[in-house]
Amino acid sequence: MGEGPTQCGYVGIRRWFSKAISQTSGPSNQAPLTPSIPKTTTVASLYQDDHWLLPPKRTENQEVYGKICERFSTGEIYTYIQGPKPTIPWASVVWCSYGIPRHSFLTWPVMLDRFPTKDRLLRWGMEGVDPACLLCNSEVENRNHLFFDCSYNSLVWSSIAHHCQLQAPSNRDDNIHMLGNKDLRRLTILSHQASIYWLWNE
């Protein structure tokens, strides 16, 4: 009973490792990757006359996608095993190296429409929920309205655009198109994420 999960996990790791090795081998002119030190080797047998008798390290060259890589990359191996994935058009709007992490993480579920806005709470069957937007109290609160179409949000964005000398978008589609443009400054993405973060806190 106690050895079941361990054995199952061990077999799973062995299968994954075998798949990874078979799909990402070294260059064709090299021998297959095998352990350089046998399992039965002891530490004493590897240290003689004040010297370590260790074999040379294996090469870092790996063949991935039919090309030889000078450095081993776990990310490339993972991508190769998983296969190609479609690129999300708004990925650069959410994930950027210069962004504020908490702003990026909050923007992510907004783009996926996973926030518990009032329209979703009603779809989940919650009773006593007023569907009106808390910020403008004029329309039903949903993702597009709250973060892109709300009159209060428009005032916030207009103020940000005025101070940062940006062009305030009129709707969500223009927002995504504008932020996905590589020619615009980083300040646009930072302002966009910050407005989403503070509007939700409001």
C-alpha positions in Angstrom: 0.0 0.0 0.0 2.8 2.4 1.0 4.9 1.5 -2.0 2.1 2.0 -4.6 2.3 5.8 -5.1 6.1 5.7 -5.0 6.3 3.0 -7.6 3.7 4.7 -9.8 5.5 8.0 -9.6 8.8 6.3 -10.4 7.4 4.6 -13.5 5.9 7.9 -14.6 9.3 9.7 -14.3 11.1 6.9 -16.1 8.6 7.1 -19.0 8.9 10.9 -19.2 12.7 10.8 -19.0 12.9 8.0 -21.7 10.7 10.0 -24.0 12.7 13.2 -23.5 16.0 11.4 -24.1 14.7 9.6 -27.2 13.4 12.9 -28.7 16.2 15.2 -27.8 19.4 13.3 -28.3 22.9 14.5 -28.8 24.4 15.1 -32.3 24.3 12.1 -34.6 28.1 11.6 -34.4 28.0 11.1 -30.7 27.2 8.1 -28.6 23.8 7.9 -26.8 23.6 9.6 -23.5 24.3 7.1 -20.7 25.5 7.5 -17.1 29.2 8.0 -17.0 29.5 6.6 -13.5 28.1 3.2 -12.8 25.5 2.9 -10.0 27.8 0.4 -8.1 30.6 2.9 -7.9 31.7 4.0 -4.5 33.2 7.3 -3.5 36.4 5.6 -2.4 37.0 4.1 -5.8 36.8 7.6 -7.4 39.4 9.2 -5.2 42.9 7.9 -5.4 46.3 9.4 -4.8 44.7 12.7 -3.7 42.9 13.1 -7.0 39.3 12.6 -8.2 39.0 10.0 -11.0 35.9 11.6 -12.6 35.0 11.2 -16.3 34.9 14.3 -18.4 31.6 16.1 -18.4 29.2 15.4 -21.2 28.8 17.9 -24.0 26.2 20.6 -23.7 25.4 20.2 -27.4 21.8 19.0 -28.0 19.9 18.3 -31.1 16.5 20.0 -31.0 14.2 20.6 -34.0 17.0 19.2 -36.2 19.5 21.8 -35.2 22.5 21.6 -32.8 22.2 23.8 -29.7 25.4 24.9 -28.0 23.7 25.3 -24.6 21.1 23.0 -23.0 17.7 24.6 -22.7 14.9 23.1 -20.5 12.4 25.4 -22.2 13.3 24.2 -25.7 13.0 20.6 -24.6 9.6 21.2 -23.0 8.3 23.0 -26.1 9.6 20.2 -28.3 7.8 17.5 -26.2 4.6 19.4 -25.9 4.5 20.4 -29.6 3.9 23.9 -31.1 1.2 26.0 -29.5 -0.7 28.9 -31.1 0.4 32.4 -30.0 -2.0 34.4 -27.9 -2.5 37.8 -29.6 -2.7 39.6 -26.3 0.2 37.8 -24.6 2.6 40.8 -25.0 -0.1 43.0 -23.4 0.0 40.9 -20.2 3.5 39.4 -19.9 6.3 41.8 -20.2 9.7 41.9 -18.5 9.3 45.5 -17.4 5.8 45.2 -16.0 4.7 45.2 -12.4 4.0 41.5 -11.4 0.8 42.1 -9.5 -0.5 44.3 -12.3 0.3 41.6 -14.9 -1.2 38.8 -12.9 -4.4 40.8 -12.5 -4.6 41.7 -16.2 -4.3 38.0 -17.1 -7.7 36.9 -15.8 -9.3 40.1 -17.2 -8.2 39.2 -20.7 -9.5 35.6 -20.2 -12.8 37.0 -18.8 -12.4 35.0 -15.5 -13.1 37.8 -13.1 -16.1 37.5 -10.8 -18.0 40.4 -12.3 -21.7 40.7 -11.5 -22.9 39.1 -14.7 -20.8 36.0 -13.9 -22.1 35.9 -10.3 -25.6 35.9 -11.7 -24.8 33.1 -14.1 -23.4 31.1 -11.2 -26.9 31.3 -9.5 -26.1 33.8 -6.8 -29.2 35.6 -5.5 -29.5 39.2 -4.4 -26.9 40.5 -6.7 -27.6 43.9 -8.3 -26.4 43.6 -11.9 -25.7 47.4 -12.2 -22.1 48.6 -12.4 -20.8 49.9 -9.1 -18.8 52.6 -10.8 -21.4 54.2 -13.1 -24.6 52.5 -12.0 -26.1 52.7 -15.5 -25.3 49.4 -17.2 -24.9 45.7 -16.4 -21.5 45.0 -15.0 -19.4 42.6 -17.2 -15.8 42.4 -18.2 -16.0 44.6 -21.3 -18.1 47.2 -19.6 -16.2 47.4 -16.3 -12.7 47.6 -17.8 -13.2 49.1 -21.2 -16.6 50.7 -21.8 -17.6 52.2 -18.4 -17.9 56.0 -18.3 -15.8 56.1 -15.1 -13.1 54.0 -16.7 -13.1 56.4 -19.7 -12.5 59.3 -17.3 -9.6 57.4 -15.7 -8.1 56.5 -19.1 -8.5 60.0 -20.4 -6.7 61.4 -17.4 -3.8 58.9 -17.8 -3.6 59.6 -21.5 -3.5 63.4 -20.9 -0.7 63.1 -18.3 1.4 60.5 -20.3 0.7 62.0 -23.7 -1.0 58.9 -25.0 -4.0 58.3 -27.1 -7.0 57.0 -25.1 -8.7 54.1 -26.8 -12.5 54.2 -27.3 -13.2 50.5 -26.9 -11.7 47.1 -26.0 -10.7 46.2 -29.5 -8.9 49.4 -30.0 -7.2 49.0 -26.6 -5.8 45.5 -27.5 -4.8 46.6 -31.0 -3.0 49.7 -29.6 -1.2 47.8 -26.8 -0.1 45.1 -29.2 1.7 47.6 -31.4 5.4 47.3 -31.0 6.0 50.9 -31.9 4.2 52.2 -28.9 6.1 53.0 -25.7 6.2 50.7 -22.7 4.4 53.3 -20.8 1.2 52.4 -22.6 1.2 48.8 -21.4 2.2 49.9 -17.9 -0.7 52.5 -17.8 -3.2 49.9 -19.1 -2.3 47.3 -16.5 -2.2 49.9 -13.7 -5.7 51.2 -14.6 -7.1 47.6 -14.6 -5.5 46.9 -11.2 -6.7 50.1 -9.5 -10.2 50.0 -11.1 -10.7 46.5 -9.6 -9.5 47.6 -6.2 -11.9 50.5 -6.4 
